């Protein structure tokens, strides 16, 4: 898991990191144990939070197109194993950066199941906002 | 298709963690900016 590998970098960048998944508490705890995750994992099997953040369900093509499957095979060749979607196989992922004043500073709505922002892009957000003076940090 | 906009207030809600504790989502962005990552699946 790329995010977990970059955990210290996110910490150094001054971010808190929280994951949200569709599974149950038992599934999430198994997931945390398997990857030795130390950050919080929110369980949202009813998709309430996904809906609040406007994360959509995709089409069949967005979760099983040749390009998506190819990216999955590439990830497997790098040692990542495919997970089994819980609750809604069509659900698309996303990422948000929320400032300490509660405002959304960055959003990423994945176009398909294999579409994710690069970790380096996320790590650069702090620098970008620092330069523009729009990120409030209480560090 | 409408999407939540940047610079708007982030939706807040009571959430449940994998350890079955309840929290308000906003408690996670009180001290430091929060990177909130929605997954497709656990694993």
N, CA and C atoms of all chains as a GROMACS GRO file, in nm:
protein
  546
    1UNK      N    1   0.084  -0.120   0.000
    1UNK     CA    2   0.000   0.000   0.000
    1UNK      C    3   0.088   0.125   0.000
    2UNK      N    4   0.076   0.204  -0.105
    2UNK     CA    5   0.162   0.322  -0.120
    2UNK      C    6   0.144   0.422  -0.007
    3UNK      N    7   0.018   0.443   0.035
    3UNK     CA    8  -0.008   0.542   0.139
    3UNK      C    9   0.063   0.506   0.268
    4UNK      N   10   0.057   0.379   0.304
    4UNK     CA   11   0.120   0.337   0.428
    4UNK      C   12   0.271   0.355   0.421
    5UNK      N   13   0.327   0.321   0.305
    5UNK     CA   14   0.471   0.336   0.288
    5UNK      C   15   0.515   0.481   0.302
    6UNK      N   16   0.425   0.573   0.268
    6UNK     CA   17   0.458   0.717   0.273
    6UNK      C   18   0.408   0.783   0.401
    7UNK      N   19   0.367   0.701   0.498
    7UNK     CA   20   0.306   0.756   0.619
    7UNK      C   21   0.394   0.860   0.688
    8UNK      N   22   0.521   0.829   0.703
    8UNK     CA   23   0.611   0.923   0.771
    8UNK      C   24   0.624   1.054   0.693
    9UNK      N   25   0.622   1.042   0.561
    9UNK     CA   26   0.632   1.163   0.478
    9UNK      C   27   0.508   1.251   0.497
   10UNK      N   28   0.392   1.188   0.507
   10UNK     CA   29   0.270   1.265   0.532
   10UNK      C   30   0.277   1.331   0.669
   11UNK      N   31   0.332   1.258   0.763
   11UNK     CA   32   0.346   1.310   0.898
   11UNK      C   33   0.439   1.432   0.897
   12UNK      N   34   0.550   1.419   0.828
   12UNK     CA   35   0.646   1.530   0.818
   12UNK      C   36   0.585   1.649   0.746
   13UNK      N   37   0.495   1.620   0.651
   13UNK     CA   38   0.430   1.728   0.575
   13UNK      C   39   0.323   1.799   0.660
   14UNK      N   40   0.294   1.741   0.777
   14UNK     CA   41   0.200   1.806   0.868
   14UNK      C   42   0.055   1.764   0.850
   15UNK      N   43   0.034   1.654   0.777
   15UNK     CA   44  -0.103   1.608   0.755
   15UNK      C   45  -0.142   1.499   0.854
   16UNK      N   46  -0.268   1.498   0.892
   16UNK     CA   47  -0.326   1.378   0.950
   16UNK      C   48  -0.379   1.294   0.833
   17UNK      N   49  -0.379   1.166   0.849
   17UNK     CA   50  -0.425   1.077   0.742
   17UNK      C   51  -0.532   0.985   0.798
   18UNK      N   52  -0.648   0.984   0.733
   18UNK     CA   53  -0.758   0.897   0.774
   18UNK      C   54  -0.813   0.828   0.648
   19UNK      N   55  -0.834   0.698   0.658
   19UNK     CA   56  -0.891   0.623   0.546
   19UNK      C   57  -1.039   0.597   0.570
   20UNK      N   58  -1.114   0.587   0.462
   20UNK     CA   59  -1.256   0.553   0.469
   20UNK      C   60  -1.280   0.434   0.376
   21UNK      N   61  -1.352   0.334   0.426
   21UNK     CA   62  -1.382   0.219   0.343
   21UNK      C   63  -1.526   0.176   0.360
   22UNK      N   64  -1.572   0.094   0.266
   22UNK     CA   65  -1.711   0.052   0.266
   22UNK      C   66  -1.738  -0.069   0.355
   23UNK      N   67  -1.632  -0.130   0.404
   23UNK     CA   68  -1.650  -0.255   0.476
   23UNK      C   69  -1.692  -0.238   0.621
   24UNK      N   70  -1.703  -0.350   0.688
   24UNK     CA   71  -1.742  -0.353   0.828
   24UNK      C   72  -1.620  -0.330   0.918
   25UNK      N   73  -1.645  -0.314   1.048
   25UNK     CA   74  -1.536  -0.295   1.144
   25UNK      C   75  -1.443  -0.417   1.144
   26UNK      N   76  -1.499  -0.535   1.135
   26UNK     CA   77  -1.414  -0.656   1.133
   26UNK      C   78  -1.323  -0.658   1.010
   27UNK      N   79  -1.380  -0.624   0.895
   27UNK     CA   80  -1.299  -0.620   0.772
   27UNK      C   81  -1.190  -0.513   0.782
   28UNK      N   82  -1.226  -0.399   0.840
   28UNK     CA   83  -1.130  -0.290   0.853
   28UNK      C   84  -1.017  -0.326   0.950
   29UNK      N   85  -1.049  -0.393   1.058
   29UNK     CA   86  -0.947  -0.432   1.155
   29UNK      C   87  -0.851  -0.535   1.094
   30UNK      N   88  -0.906  -0.625   1.014
   30UNK     CA   89  -0.822  -0.724   0.945
   30UNK      C   90  -0.726  -0.652   0.848
   31UNK      N   91  -0.781  -0.554   0.780
   31UNK     CA   92  -0.704  -0.474   0.685
   31UNK      C   93  -0.592  -0.398   0.757
   32UNK      N   94  -0.626  -0.337   0.871
   32UNK     CA   95  -0.526  -0.261   0.949
   32UNK      C   96  -0.414  -0.354   0.998
   33UNK      N   97  -0.454  -0.473   1.042
   33UNK     CA   98  -0.354  -0.567   1.094
   33UNK      C   99  -0.264  -0.618   0.981
   34UNK      N  100  -0.325  -0.646   0.866
   34UNK     CA  101  -0.249  -0.701   0.754
   34UNK      C  102  -0.142  -0.604   0.707
   35UNK      N  103  -0.176  -0.474   0.706
   35UNK     CA  104  -0.081  -0.374   0.656
   35UNK      C  105  -0.014  -0.296   0.770
   36UNK      N  106  -0.038  -0.340   0.894
   36UNK     CA  107   0.020  -0.272   1.011
   36UNK      C  108  -0.008  -0.122   1.007
   37UNK      N  109  -0.132  -0.088   0.979
   37UNK     CA  110  -0.168   0.053   0.966
   37UNK      C  111  -0.184   0.115   1.104
   38UNK      N  112  -0.132   0.234   1.121
   38UNK     CA  113  -0.143   0.302   1.249
   38UNK      C  114  -0.241   0.420   1.242
   39UNK      N  115  -0.287   0.455   1.124
   39UNK     CA  116  -0.380   0.567   1.115
   39UNK      C  117  -0.525   0.518   1.121
   40UNK      N  118  -0.617   0.608   1.158
   40UNK     CA  119  -0.757   0.566   1.176
   40UNK      C  120  -0.821   0.521   1.044
   41UNK      N  121  -0.911   0.424   1.057
   41UNK     CA  122  -0.986   0.374   0.942
   41UNK      C  123  -1.136   0.386   0.976
   42UNK      N  124  -1.207   0.464   0.897
   42UNK     CA  125  -1.351   0.483   0.916
   42UNK      C  126  -1.426   0.376   0.836
   43UNK      N  127  -1.524   0.315   0.901
   43UNK     CA  128  -1.607   0.214   0.834
   43UNK      C  129  -1.738   0.281   0.790
   44UNK      N  130  -1.766   0.272   0.661
   44UNK     CA  131  -1.886   0.337   0.608
   44UNK      C  132  -1.961   0.242   0.515
   45UNK      N  133  -2.007   0.129   0.571
   45UNK     CA  134  -2.073   0.029   0.484
   45UNK      C  135  -2.201   0.080   0.419
   46UNK      N  136  -2.264   0.180   0.479
   46UNK     CA  137  -2.387   0.236   0.421
   46UNK      C  138  -2.361   0.348   0.322
   47UNK      N  139  -2.235   0.382   0.298
   47UNK     CA  140  -2.193   0.483   0.199
   47UNK      C  141  -2.240   0.625   0.233
   48UNK      N  142  -2.279   0.652   0.356
   48UNK     CA  143  -2.327   0.786   0.389
   48UNK      C  144  -2.219   0.892   0.362
   49UNK      N  145  -2.096   0.863   0.408
   49UNK     CA  146  -1.988   0.960   0.390
   49UNK      C  147  -1.951   0.974   0.242
   50UNK      N  148  -1.954   0.865   0.170
   50UNK     CA  149  -1.926   0.870   0.025
   50UNK      C  150  -2.025   0.963  -0.044
   51UNK      N  151  -2.152   0.951  -0.005
   51UNK     CA  152  -2.254   1.036  -0.066
   51UNK      C  153  -2.234   1.182  -0.026
   52UNK      N  154  -2.201   1.207   0.102
   52UNK     CA  155  -2.182   1.344   0.148
   52UNK      C  156  -2.069   1.414   0.072
   53UNK      N  157  -1.969   1.336   0.031
   53UNK     CA  158  -1.854   1.393  -0.040
   53UNK      C  159  -1.867   1.375  -0.192
   54UNK      N  160  -1.986   1.343  -0.236
   54UNK     CA  161  -2.017   1.337  -0.380
   54UNK      C  162  -1.934   1.234  -0.457
   55UNK      N  163  -1.896   1.128  -0.390
   55UNK     CA  164  -1.823   1.022  -0.459
   55UNK      C  165  -1.923   0.927  -0.523
   56UNK      N  166  -1.909   0.908  -0.653
   56UNK     CA  167  -2.010   0.837  -0.731
   56UNK      C  168  -1.975   0.690  -0.751
   57UNK      N  169  -2.076   0.618  -0.794
   57UNK     CA  170  -2.054   0.483  -0.843
   57UNK      C  171  -2.022   0.495  -0.992
   58UNK      N  172  -1.929   0.413  -1.038
   58UNK     CA  173  -1.889   0.420  -1.178
   58UNK      C  174  -1.966   0.323  -1.264
   59UNK      N  175  -1.929   0.319  -1.390
   59UNK     CA  176  -1.989   0.224  -1.483
   59UNK      C  177  -1.905   0.095  -1.482
   60UNK      N  178  -1.953  -0.005  -1.552
   60UNK     CA  179  -1.875  -0.130  -1.564
   60UNK      C  180  -1.738  -0.100  -1.623
   61UNK      N  181  -1.735  -0.012  -1.724
   61UNK     CA  182  -1.608   0.023  -1.787
   61UNK      C  183  -1.512   0.090  -1.690
   62UNK      N  184  -1.566   0.163  -1.592
   62UNK     CA  185  -1.478   0.236  -1.499
   62UNK      C  186  -1.415   0.144  -1.394
   63UNK      N  187  -1.466   0.022  -1.383
   63UNK     CA  188  -1.405  -0.070  -1.286
   63UNK      C  189  -1.346  -0.195  -1.353
   64UNK      N  190  -1.376  -0.215  -1.483
   64UNK     CA  191  -1.328  -0.338  -1.547
   64UNK      C  192  -1.288  -0.318  -1.692
   65UNK      N  193  -1.247  -0.197  -1.730
   65UNK     CA  194  -1.202  -0.175  -1.868
   65UNK      C  195  -1.063  -0.236  -1.886
   66UNK      N  196  -1.020  -0.258  -2.009
   66UNK     CA  197  -0.885  -0.313  -2.031
   66UNK      C  198  -0.776  -0.229  -1.965
   67UNK      N  199  -0.790  -0.097  -1.969
   67UNK     CA  200  -0.685  -0.013  -1.909
   67UNK      C  201  -0.682  -0.028  -1.757
   68UNK      N  202  -0.801  -0.042  -1.697
   68UNK     CA  203  -0.807  -0.062  -1.551
   68UNK      C  204  -0.744  -0.196  -1.514
   69UNK      N  205  -0.780  -0.300  -1.592
   69UNK     CA  206  -0.725  -0.433  -1.564
   69UNK      C  207  -0.574  -0.436  -1.585
   70UNK      N  208  -0.528  -0.364  -1.686
   70UNK     CA  209  -0.384  -0.359  -1.714
   70UNK      C  210  -0.310  -0.294  -1.597
   71UNK      N  211  -0.367  -0.184  -1.545
   71UNK     CA  212  -0.304  -0.118  -1.430
   71UNK      C  213  -0.303  -0.210  -1.309
   72UNK      N  214  -0.410  -0.289  -1.294
   72UNK     CA  215  -0.417  -0.384  -1.184
   72UNK      C  216  -0.308  -0.490  -1.196
   73UNK      N  217  -0.287  -0.540  -1.318
   73UNK     CA  218  -0.183  -0.639  -1.340
   73UNK      C  219  -0.045  -0.581  -1.314
   74UNK      N  220  -0.028  -0.454  -1.353
   74UNK     CA  221   0.101  -0.387  -1.330
   74UNK      C  222   0.126  -0.374  -1.180
   75UNK      N  223   0.021  -0.338  -1.107
   75UNK     CA  224   0.035  -0.325  -0.961
   75UNK      C  225   0.069  -0.459  -0.898
   76UNK      N  226   0.006  -0.567  -0.948
   76UNK     CA  227   0.034  -0.700  -0.893
   76UNK      C  228   0.179  -0.739  -0.920
   77UNK      N  229   0.229  -0.700  -1.038
   77UNK     CA  230   0.368  -0.734  -1.070
   77UNK      C  231   0.465  -0.660  -0.979
   78UNK      N  232   0.418  -0.550  -0.916
   78UNK     CA  233   0.501  -0.474  -0.823
   78UNK      C  234   0.480  -0.519  -0.678
   79UNK      N  235   0.402  -0.625  -0.662
   79UNK     CA  236   0.386  -0.681  -0.528
   79UNK      C  237   0.256  -0.648  -0.460
   80UNK      N  238   0.173  -0.561  -0.522
   80UNK     CA  239   0.044  -0.529  -0.462
   80UNK      C  240  -0.057  -0.635  -0.504
   81UNK      N  241  -0.138  -0.676  -0.410
   81UNK     CA  242  -0.238  -0.776  -0.446
   81UNK      C  243  -0.376  -0.709  -0.455
   82UNK      N  244  -0.459  -0.756  -0.548
   82UNK     CA  245  -0.590  -0.692  -0.563
   82UNK      C  246  -0.679  -0.720  -0.444
   83UNK      N  247  -0.755  -0.620  -0.401
   83UNK     CA  248  -0.850  -0.638  -0.293
   83UNK      C  249  -0.986  -0.672  -0.348
   84UNK      N  250  -1.072  -0.718  -0.259
   84UNK     CA  251  -1.208  -0.751  -0.300
   84UNK      C  252  -1.300  -0.640  -0.253
   85UNK      N  253  -1.367  -0.569  -0.346
   85UNK     CA  254  -1.456  -0.460  -0.303
   85UNK      C  255  -1.567  -0.511  -0.213
   86UNK      N  256  -1.596  -0.432  -0.108
   86UNK     CA  257  -1.707  -0.465  -0.020
   86UNK      C  258  -1.823  -0.372  -0.051
   87UNK      N  259  -1.942  -0.421  -0.036
   87UNK     CA  260  -2.066  -0.342  -0.042
   87UNK      C  261  -2.102  -0.295  -0.183
   88UNK      N  262  -2.014  -0.227  -0.254
   88UNK     CA  263  -2.049  -0.175  -0.386
   88UNK      C  264  -1.925  -0.182  -0.476
   89UNK      N  265  -1.926  -0.277  -0.568
   89UNK     CA  266  -1.809  -0.296  -0.654
   89UNK      C  267  -1.791  -0.179  -0.751
   90UNK      N  268  -1.898  -0.101  -0.770
   90UNK     CA  269  -1.891   0.012  -0.865
   90UNK      C  270  -1.845   0.143  -0.800
   91UNK      N  271  -1.829   0.143  -0.668
   91UNK     CA  272  -1.793   0.267  -0.599
   91UNK      C  273  -1.655   0.316  -0.643
   92UNK      N  274  -1.647   0.444  -0.674
   92UNK     CA  275  -1.519   0.504  -0.712
   92UNK      C  276  -1.456   0.573  -0.591
   93UNK      N  277  -1.323   0.571  -0.584
   93UNK     CA  278  -1.254   0.633  -0.470
   93UNK      C  279  -1.233   0.784  -0.490
   94UNK      N  280  -1.172   0.845  -0.390
   94UNK     CA  281  -1.144   0.988  -0.397
   94UNK      C  282  -1.058   1.032  -0.280
   95UNK      N  283  -1.003   1.152  -0.290
   95UNK     CA  284  -0.916   1.206  -0.185
   95UNK      C  285  -0.951   1.353  -0.163
   96UNK      N  286  -0.953   1.394  -0.036
   96UNK     CA  287  -0.980   1.534   0.000
   96UNK      C  288  -0.878   1.581   0.101
   97UNK      N  289  -0.836   1.705   0.086
   97UNK     CA  290  -0.753   1.768   0.188
   97UNK      C  291  -0.838   1.875   0.254
   98UNK      N  292  -0.856   1.860   0.385
   98UNK     CA  293  -0.942   1.951   0.460
   98UNK      C  294  -0.857   2.029   0.558
   99UNK      N  295  -0.866   2.160   0.549
   99UNK     CA  296  -0.784   2.249   0.632
   99UNK      C  297  -0.839   2.253   0.775
  100UNK      N  298  -0.762   2.310   0.865
  100UNK     CA  299  -0.803   2.313   1.006
  100UNK      C  300  -0.924   2.403   1.030
  101UNK      N  301  -0.958   2.488   0.934
  101UNK     CA  302  -1.080   2.568   0.947
  101UNK      C  303  -1.202   2.495   0.888
  102UNK      N  304  -1.180   2.371   0.844
  102UNK     CA  305  -1.289   2.291   0.792
  102UNK      C  306  -1.318   2.311   0.644
  103UNK      N  307  -1.236   2.387   0.576
  103UNK     CA  308  -1.261   2.408   0.432
  103UNK      C  309  -1.184   2.306   0.348
  104UNK      N  310  -1.245   2.267   0.238
  104UNK     CA  311  -1.182   2.171   0.147
  104UNK      C  312  -1.081   2.246   0.060
  105UNK      N  313  -0.955   2.205   0.068
  105UNK     CA  314  -0.848   2.271  -0.009
  105UNK      C  315  -0.812   2.197  -0.136
  106UNK      N  316  -0.847   2.071  -0.141
  106UNK     CA  317  -0.810   1.989  -0.257
  106UNK      C  318  -0.907   1.872  -0.265
  107UNK      N  319  -0.946   1.839  -0.384
  107UNK     CA  320  -1.031   1.721  -0.401
  107UNK      C  321  -0.987   1.645  -0.526
  108UNK      N  322  -1.000   1.515  -0.518
  108UNK     CA  323  -0.965   1.429  -0.632
  108UNK      C  324  -1.072   1.322  -0.645
  109UNK      N  325  -1.146   1.329  -0.754
  109UNK     CA  326  -1.251   1.231  -0.781
  109UNK      C  327  -1.198   1.134  -0.887
  110UNK      N  328  -1.174   1.011  -0.848
  110UNK     CA  329  -1.118   0.914  -0.941
  110UNK      C  330  -1.214   0.888  -1.056
  111UNK      N  331  -1.156   0.883  -1.176
  111UNK     CA  332  -1.238   0.861  -1.296
  111UNK      C  333  -1.269   0.713  -1.316
  112UNK      N  334  -1.179   0.628  -1.266
  112UNK     CA  335  -1.204   0.484  -1.272
  112UNK      C  336  -1.134   0.419  -1.154
  113UNK      N  337  -1.147   0.288  -1.142
  113UNK     CA  338  -1.098   0.217  -1.024
  113UNK      C  339  -0.946   0.225  -1.008
  114UNK      N  340  -0.876   0.250  -1.117
  114UNK     CA  341  -0.730   0.252  -1.109
  114UNK      C  342  -0.674   0.394  -1.103
  115UNK      N  343  -0.762   0.491  -1.098
  115UNK     CA  344  -0.720   0.631  -1.104
  115UNK      C  345  -0.701   0.687  -0.963
  116UNK      N  346  -0.576   0.718  -0.927
  116UNK     CA  347  -0.546   0.772  -0.794
  116UNK      C  348  -0.444   0.885  -0.809
  117UNK      N  349  -0.451   0.985  -0.723
  117UNK     CA  350  -0.345   1.086  -0.727
  117UNK      C  351  -0.214   1.024  -0.680
  118UNK      N  352  -0.104   1.069  -0.738
  118UNK     CA  353   0.026   1.018  -0.696
  118UNK      C  354   0.057   1.067  -0.555
  119UNK      N  355   0.126   0.983  -0.479
  119UNK     CA  356   0.163   1.021  -0.342
  119UNK      C  357   0.242   1.151  -0.342
  120UNK      N  358   0.334   1.166  -0.438
  120UNK     CA  359   0.415   1.289  -0.445
  120UNK      C  360   0.327   1.412  -0.467
  121UNK      N  361   0.221   1.396  -0.546
  121UNK     CA  362   0.129   1.509  -0.569
  121UNK      C  363   0.064   1.550  -0.437
  122UNK      N  364   0.025   1.452  -0.358
  122UNK     CA  365  -0.038   1.482  -0.228
  122UNK      C  366   0.062   1.546  -0.133
  123UNK      N  367   0.185   1.496  -0.135
  123UNK     CA  368   0.287   1.552  -0.046
  123UNK      C  369   0.320   1.696  -0.083
  124UNK      N  370   0.305   1.729  -0.210
  124UNK     CA  371   0.336   1.866  -0.255
  124UNK      C  372   0.226   1.965  -0.220
  125UNK      N  373   0.111   1.917  -0.177
  125UNK     CA  374   0.000   2.008  -0.148
  125UNK      C  375   0.036   2.107  -0.038
  126UNK      N  376   0.104   2.060   0.064
  126UNK     CA  377   0.139   2.147   0.177
  126UNK      C  378   0.225   2.264   0.128
  127UNK      N  379   0.324   2.231   0.046
  127UNK     CA  380   0.414   2.333  -0.006
  127UNK      C  381   0.336   2.433  -0.091
  128UNK      N  382   0.247   2.378  -0.173
  128UNK     CA  383   0.168   2.463  -0.263
  128UNK      C  384   0.082   2.562  -0.183
  129UNK      N  385   0.018   2.511  -0.077
  129UNK     CA  386  -0.068   2.599   0.001
  129UNK      C  387   0.012   2.694   0.088
  130UNK      N  388   0.129   2.649   0.132
  130UNK     CA  389   0.215   2.735   0.213
  130UNK      C  390   0.255   2.858   0.130
  131UNK      N  391   0.287   2.831   0.003
  131UNK     CA  392   0.329   2.940  -0.085
  131UNK      C  393   0.214   3.036  -0.113
  132UNK      N  394   0.092   2.980  -0.125
  132UNK     CA  395  -0.021   3.068  -0.155
  132UNK      C  396  -0.083   3.127  -0.029
  133UNK      N  397  -0.037   3.075   0.088
  133UNK     CA  398  -0.084   3.128   0.216
  133UNK      C  399  -0.228   3.095   0.247
  134UNK      N  400  -0.279   2.988   0.190
  134UNK     CA  401  -0.420   2.957   0.213
  134UNK      C  402  -0.440   2.842   0.309
  135UNK      N  403  -0.333   2.776   0.350
  135UNK     CA  404  -0.353   2.663   0.440
  135UNK      C  405  -0.328   2.706   0.584
  136UNK      N  406  -0.422   2.678   0.670
  136UNK     CA  407  -0.410   2.711   0.811
  136UNK      C  408  -0.352   2.593   0.885
  137UNK      N  409  -0.239   2.611   0.947
  137UNK     CA  410  -0.180   2.503   1.023
  137UNK      C  411  -0.162   2.547   1.167
  138UNK      N  412  -0.198   2.458   1.258
  138UNK     CA  413  -0.182   2.491   1.400
  138UNK      C  414  -0.059   2.424   1.457
  139UNK      N  415   0.034   2.386   1.368
  139UNK     CA  416   0.155   2.321   1.417
  139UNK      C  417   0.244   2.421   1.490
  140UNK      N  418  -2.266   1.647  -1.393
  140UNK     CA  419  -2.264   1.580  -1.263
  140UNK      C  420  -2.200   1.672  -1.159
  141UNK      N  421  -2.271   1.700  -1.052
  141UNK     CA  422  -2.223   1.796  -0.951
  141UNK      C  423  -2.125   1.729  -0.855
  142UNK      N  424  -2.021   1.802  -0.823
  142UNK     CA  425  -1.924   1.755  -0.724
  142UNK      C  426  -1.905   1.862  -0.618
  143UNK      N  427  -1.873   1.817  -0.499
  143UNK     CA  428  -1.843   1.908  -0.390
  143UNK      C  429  -1.724   1.996  -0.431
  144UNK      N  430  -1.731   2.124  -0.399
  144UNK     CA  431  -1.630   2.218  -0.448
  144UNK      C  432  -1.522   2.245  -0.344
  145UNK      N  433  -1.402   2.275  -0.396
  145UNK     CA  434  -1.296   2.315  -0.304
  145UNK      C  435  -1.329   2.453  -0.250
  146UNK      N  436  -1.275   2.483  -0.134
  146UNK     CA  437  -1.297   2.608  -0.058
  146UNK      C  438  -1.434   2.611   0.011
  147UNK      N  439  -1.518   2.512  -0.014
  147UNK     CA  440  -1.643   2.500   0.061
  147UNK      C  441  -1.616   2.430   0.193
  148UNK      N  442  -1.707   2.444   0.287
  148UNK     CA  443  -1.693   2.373   0.413
  148UNK      C  444  -1.707   2.222   0.390
  149UNK      N  445  -1.621   2.147   0.452
  149UNK     CA  446  -1.627   2.001   0.439
  149UNK      C  447  -1.745   1.947   0.519
  150UNK      N  448  -1.819   1.854   0.463
  150UNK     CA  449  -1.929   1.792   0.538
  150UNK      C  450  -1.876   1.725   0.664
  151UNK      N  451  -1.949   1.742   0.772
  151UNK     CA  452  -1.910   1.679   0.898
  151UNK      C  453  -2.017   1.575   0.936
  152UNK      N  454  -1.977   1.476   1.011
  152UNK     CA  455  -2.072   1.372   1.052
  152UNK      C  456  -2.009   1.290   1.163
  153UNK      N  457  -2.093   1.217   1.233
  153UNK     CA  458  -2.038   1.120   1.328
  153UNK      C  459  -1.994   0.998   1.248
  154UNK      N  460  -1.873   0.954   1.276
  154UNK     CA  461  -1.821   0.837   1.203
  154UNK      C  462  -1.777   0.731   1.303
  155UNK      N  463  -1.768   0.609   1.253
  155UNK     CA  464  -1.727   0.497   1.338
  155UNK      C  465  -1.598   0.437   1.284
  156UNK      N  466  -1.501   0.424   1.372
  156UNK     CA  467  -1.373   0.367   1.332
  156UNK      C  468  -1.375   0.215   1.342
  157UNK      N  469  -1.269   0.155   1.292
  157UNK     CA  470  -1.259   0.010   1.292
  157UNK      C  471  -1.256  -0.048   1.434
  158UNK      N  472  -1.214   0.036   1.532
  158UNK     CA  473  -1.214  -0.013   1.672
  158UNK      C  474  -1.351   0.009   1.739
  159UNK      N  475  -1.448   0.048   1.656
  159UNK     CA  476  -1.589   0.066   1.697
  159UNK      C  477  -1.611   0.188   1.786
  160UNK      N  478  -1.517   0.280   1.788
  160UNK     CA  479  -1.539   0.405   1.861
  160UNK      C  480  -1.603   0.506   1.766
  161UNK      N  481  -1.682   0.597   1.825
  161UNK     CA  482  -1.750   0.700   1.745
  161UNK      C  483  -1.677   0.834   1.762
  162UNK      N  484  -1.667   0.908   1.653
  162UNK     CA  485  -1.599   1.038   1.653
  162UNK      C  486  -1.673   1.130   1.557
  163UNK      N  487  -1.654   1.261   1.576
  163UNK     CA  488  -1.699   1.350   1.470
  163UNK      C  489  -1.584   1.360   1.370
  164UNK      N  490  -1.619   1.362   1.244
  164UNK     CA  491  -1.515   1.369   1.141
  164UNK      C  492  -1.428   1.494   1.162
  165UNK      N  493  -1.491   1.604   1.201
  165UNK     CA  494  -1.417   1.731   1.217
  165UNK      C  495  -1.308   1.723   1.324
  166UNK      N  496  -1.319   1.626   1.417
  166UNK     CA  497  -1.215   1.615   1.520
  166UNK      C  498  -1.081   1.578   1.458
  167UNK      N  499  -1.083   1.522   1.338
  167UNK     CA  500  -0.959   1.482   1.272
  167UNK      C  501  -0.890   1.597   1.198
  168UNK      N  502  -0.959   1.710   1.182
  168UNK     CA  503  -0.892   1.823   1.116
  168UNK      C  504  -0.877   1.943   1.211
  169UNK      N  505  -0.900   1.922   1.339
  169UNK     CA  506  -0.891   2.032   1.435
  169UNK      C  507  -0.748   2.084   1.451
  170UNK      N  508  -0.652   1.991   1.458
  170UNK     CA  509  -0.514   2.030   1.487
  170UNK      C  510  -0.425   2.037   1.365
  171UNK      N  511  -0.451   1.951   1.268
  171UNK     CA  512  -0.367   1.945   1.148
  171UNK      C  513  -0.457   1.926   1.027
  172UNK      N  514  -0.416   1.974   0.912
  172UNK     CA  515  -0.494   1.947   0.791
  172UNK      C  516  -0.510   1.796   0.772
  173UNK      N  517  -0.627   1.758   0.728
  173UNK     CA  518  -0.660   1.616   0.716
  173UNK      C  519  -0.662   1.571   0.570
  174UNK      N  520  -0.587   1.467   0.543
  174UNK     CA  521  -0.596   1.402   0.414
  174UNK      C  522  -0.694   1.286   0.431
  175UNK      N  523  -0.812   1.301   0.371
  175UNK     CA  524  -0.919   1.203   0.386
  175UNK      C  525  -0.924   1.120   0.258
  176UNK      N  526  -0.891   0.993   0.272
  176UNK     CA  527  -0.876   0.905   0.155
  176UNK      C  528  -0.988   0.802   0.153
  177UNK      N  529  -1.073   0.811   0.053
  177UNK     CA  530  -1.181   0.713   0.035
  177UNK      C  531  -1.130   0.600  -0.054
  178UNK      N  532  -1.141   0.479  -0.002
  178UNK     CA  533  -1.095   0.360  -0.074
  178UNK      C  534  -1.212   0.292  -0.145
  179UNK      N  535  -1.179   0.200  -0.235
  179UNK     CA  536  -1.282   0.114  -0.294
  179UNK      C  537  -1.305  -0.007  -0.206
  180UNK      N  538  -1.201  -0.048  -0.139
  180UNK     CA  539  -1.211  -0.170  -0.058
  180UNK      C  540  -1.096  -0.173   0.041
  181UNK      N  541  -1.113  -0.253   0.145
  181UNK     CA  542  -1.006  -0.274   0.241
  181UNK      C  543  -0.917  -0.385   0.187
  182UNK      N  544  -0.796  -0.356   0.156
  182UNK     CA  545  -0.703  -0.458   0.108
  182UNK      C  546  -0.651  -0.426  -0.028
   0.00000   0.00000   0.00000
